[in-house]
Amino acid sequence: MSEGPAGRRDPRDAWGGVSPFSIKTKLGALVVIAVLITTGLMMIAMRTATELRFITVFSMIATLLITQFVAHSLTAPLDDMNAVARSISHGDYTRRVRENRRDELGDLAQTINRMADDLEAQERQRKELVANVSHELRTPIAGLRAVLENIVDGVTQADPETMRTALKQTERLGRLVETLLDLSRLDNGVVPLKKRRFEVWPYLSGVLKEANMVATARAGIASGSGSHTRNDVHLHLDVTPPELTAHADPERIHQVVANLIDNAVKHSPPHGRVTVKARRGALPESLELEVLDEGPGIPRSEWHRVFERFNRGQVPRPHGPGSDGGTGLGLAIARWAVDLHGGRIGVAESERGCRILVTLPGLPSLPS
């Protein structure tokens, strides 16, 4: 007996591709039974000299009873599906259709339930997006408002240091807007890649320097608002060989590395270490990247959910002491950028902390 996706039984598995429990089989059996009943009653009438009109009445009654039974078994689940579909159209995604049949209606019930699951997940993600964006916007807006109010009230002067603090808050808002734009690009489909050959060491060194600068800027902003952020994590770069080159879109790879570093820093212990490793891949100009941290790691059961949108992890303190949280979009954007290159990204085995492995294909191999 064959099975469909996710282990579900496929009704097209026997008797010429049709399940013995399919609706076609049931309707065919209904016709055969009606013919047999009529034929049997006719033979009885011929042997017992019963009038034809009585045989006709008995045949019609028996056929109608059997038809009513079969029709009820077919229409009852349709009424249930109609009620569930009406609830979904009104925004109630909690109801489900009973999956207790092994025919086409059973398959339809499974499809409706999967659709309800997807719609419920999308509604949950929409609410999480509003909550996450509101949370991320609150801190820089509050800080910027405080700085401007102090200037207007004469508490502080509009000196370069004060304006620099306001500028940092504005830059943080800009980063959030860029993140949301990246999410929009992710939803709208493929973005053209601008691939070129570049040297890996100076490129990744610049990404790490920028990450350090962002962490320092965030620490300055947070200290002025009474909160804390991570500026105690050490970043380390390991490129082998030092003259390693790769062929990819530097802007997209910057998104990948920056988001992976940001995620690793958030989950690192105090004064932890985040290491970025780069190695040559199997194909010409291909590249293998690793980002390792010393945090609590990711349970294997969560590996498949790491790169989902709005997933913030399930560890007790998912963002480390002093972390400012996040939208849960960084790793989803990293996976999007890697997928654009036709590469792979995933969680790999590690003795300590979390290890994210990225493989970029580089130049396609030429046919021999």
Secondary structure, DSSP 8 states (H G I E B T S, - for coil): --B-GGG-B-S-SSTTT--TTSHHHHHHHHHHHHHHHHHHHHHHHHHHT--HHHHHHHHHHHHHHHHHHHHHHHHHHHHHHHHHHHHHHTT----------SSHHHHHHHHHHHHHHHHHHHHHHHHHHHHHHHHHHHHHHHHHHHHHHHHHTTSS---HHHHHHHHHHHHHHHHHHHHHHHHHHHHH-------EEEEHHHHHHHHHHHHHHHHHHHHHHHHHHT-------EEEEEEESTT-EEEE-HHHHHHHHHHHHHHHHHTS-TT-EEEEEEEE-SSTT-EEEEEE--SS---GGGGGGTTSTT----SSSTT-TT-----S-HHHHHHHHHHHTT-EEEEE--SSS-EEEEEE--S-----
